[in-house]
Amino acid sequence: MKILLINPNTTESMTRTAASAAKAVASPGTEIIARTSRMGPVSIEGYYDEALAVPGLLMELAEGEKAGADAAIIACFDDTGLDAARALASIPVIGICEAAVAITGFIAQRFTIVTTMERSRLPLEHLVRRYGAQERCKVRAADIPVLSLEDPASNAHARLQVEISLALEQDRAEAIILGCAGMADLTRQLRVEFGVPVIDGVAAAVRQAEALVSLGLSTAKGNAYARPVEKDYRGELAGFAPASLLGRSG
């Protein structure tokens, strides 16, 4: 089984962090193929970045599917471009926020997502509502710029510790979801420190992608995720016409 892991920002080091987390939980025989977007922002922090990350994400998805991937994971906790990706691809596409929320619902009645910047909190609250977990899930921001997660001088770990402590005390959280793919390498340490389940969305998505492929399931194409209508695209996006991107008719 081949699982395509796409980092929709353009920072290679963050791809390596997510890929390491994915490989750590993948089943024997599952190959993780990690790709970094070649166009767009170096990090995704807010709606503007998210919008401009989608074309690069779709390009990597199309190329990965043509190369034989059985499923794809979008390694950004905003579930960047998830609906567009599901419409484009024939293979299952998993967002790490949706994966984390779904799997945590099996083990906790109350849980909290701890994300990076305050500007990311409201978009994640919207996703939580979309995924039907608004009665069970809170969202907190640790005021950590995404790229600072890789800087030891940023004190990112300590800031996460503060917000997790508040989540356990004030939200009465029974489990914590780390709200950024760049936090994946902190999962085990934080579990030990706090003694509660700490969930990384990348790992959750790998297991769910494996399950879908094993069950022979993929995205329904009957309505909302029907294949894009074939038409001309103009200007800088001319190459993103569906037939051009996937090498097939719409």
Secondary structure as GFF3:
##gff-version 3
##sequence-region A 1 250
A	DSSP	beta_strand	2	7	.	.	.	ID=ss1
A	DSSP	alpha_helix	12	25	.	.	.	ID=ss2
A	DSSP	beta_strand	31	36	.	.	.	ID=ss3
A	DSSP	alpha_helix	47	66	.	.	.	ID=ss4
A	DSSP	beta_strand	71	74	.	.	.	ID=ss5
A	DSSP	alpha_helix	82	88	.	.	.	ID=ss6
A	DSSP	beta_strand	93	95	.	.	.	ID=ss7
A	DSSP	alpha_helix	96	104	.	.	.	ID=ss8
A	DSSP	beta_strand	111	115	.	.	.	ID=ss9
A	DSSP	alpha_helix	118	130	.	.	.	ID=ss10
A	DSSP	beta_strand	137	141	.	.	.	ID=ss11
A	DSSP	three_ten_helix	146	150	.	.	.	ID=ss12
A	DSSP	three_ten_helix	152	154	.	.	.	ID=ss13
A	DSSP	alpha_helix	156	170	.	.	.	ID=ss14
A	DSSP	beta_strand	175	178	.	.	.	ID=ss15
A	DSSP	three_ten_helix	181	186	.	.	.	ID=ss16
A	DSSP	alpha_helix	187	194	.	.	.	ID=ss17
A	DSSP	beta_strand	198	200	.	.	.	ID=ss18
A	DSSP	alpha_helix	201	214	.	.	.	ID=ss19
A	DSSP	three_ten_helix	235	240	.	.	.	ID=ss20
A	DSSP	alpha_helix	242	246	.	.	.	ID=ss21
###
